[in-house]
């Protein structure tokens, strides 16, 4: 919970933050962010954020994933101050209703 307080970027709204897990992949500490889309376009169903690198606070890979599943327009809207709500109907349009 303390770590979640440091996640301020709008890109986190595209992921299920209550389901983030800590994993080890080939001995590397990883936070796994499950995608908030009803049907994630990647087989993993989310994105791994490696914590043992210099850029562990970078959100580039997370944003790239959000662009792929939600669309660049939706991500840009969130970054411009628009409110993003997790979609439950499977329609990206319902996320902005």
C-alpha positions in Angstrom: 0.0 0.0 0.0 2.8 2.4 0.7 4.2 1.8 -2.8 0.9 2.6 -4.4 1.1 6.1 -2.9 4.0 6.8 -5.2 2.1 5.9 -8.4 0.9 9.3 -9.4 1.0 9.1 -13.2 -2.3 9.0 -15.1 -1.2 5.8 -16.9 -1.8 3.8 -13.8 -5.6 4.4 -14.2 -5.5 1.8 -17.1 -4.4 -1.0 -14.8 -5.9 -2.9 -11.9 -3.9 -1.4 -9.1 -5.5 -3.6 -6.4 -4.2 -6.7 -8.2 -0.5 -5.6 -8.7 1.8 -8.4 -7.7 5.5 -8.7 -6.8 7.2 -11.4 -8.8 10.7 -12.6 -9.5 11.6 -13.3 -13.1 15.1 -14.8 -13.7 16.1 -13.5 -10.3 14.9 -9.9 -11.0 12.3 -8.2 -8.9 9.3 -7.3 -10.9 5.9 -5.6 -10.3 3.2 -7.1 -12.5 0.5 -4.6 -13.4 -2.7 -6.5 -14.7 -4.3 -4.6 -17.6 -7.6 -2.9 -16.8 -9.0 -3.7 -20.3 -11.7 -6.4 -20.5 -9.6 -8.1 -23.2 -5.9 -7.4 -22.9 -4.2 -7.6 -26.2 -1.1 -9.3 -24.8 -0.9 -13.0 -23.7 0.5 -12.0 -20.3 -2.6 -9.9 -19.5 -0.5 -7.0 -18.2 2.9 -5.5 -18.1 6.0 -6.4 -16.0 7.8 -3.4 -14.5 11.4 -4.4 -13.5 12.6 -2.8 -10.2 16.3 -3.6 -10.4 17.1 -1.1 -13.2 18.2 2.6 -13.2 14.8 3.6 -14.6 12.6 1.7 -12.2 10.4 4.8 -11.8 9.9 5.2 -15.6 6.4 4.5 -16.9 7.3 4.2 -20.6 6.7 0.5 -20.9 3.4 0.8 -18.9 2.3 3.7 -21.1 3.2 1.7 -24.2 1.0 -1.2 -23.1 -1.9 1.2 -22.3 -1.6 2.7 -25.8 -1.8 -0.8 -27.3 -4.8 -1.9 -25.3 -6.8 1.3 -24.9 -5.6 3.4 -27.8 -3.3 6.5 -27.9 -6.2 8.9 -27.9 -7.6 7.5 -24.6 -4.1 7.6 -22.9 -3.5 11.1 -24.2 -6.9 12.1 -22.8 -6.0 10.8 -19.4 -2.7 12.7 -19.4 -4.4 15.9 -20.4 -6.4 15.7 -17.2 -9.5 13.7 -18.3 -10.9 11.3 -15.8 -10.5 7.6 -16.7 -12.9 5.1 -15.2 -12.3 1.3 -15.5 -14.5 0.0 -18.2 -16.8 -3.0 -17.3 -18.8 -3.4 -20.5 -15.8 -4.1 -22.7 -16.3 -0.8 -24.6 -13.5 1.9 -24.3 -16.3 4.5 -24.7 -17.9 3.4 -21.4 -14.6 4.2 -19.7 -15.1 7.9 -20.4 -18.9 8.1 -19.9 
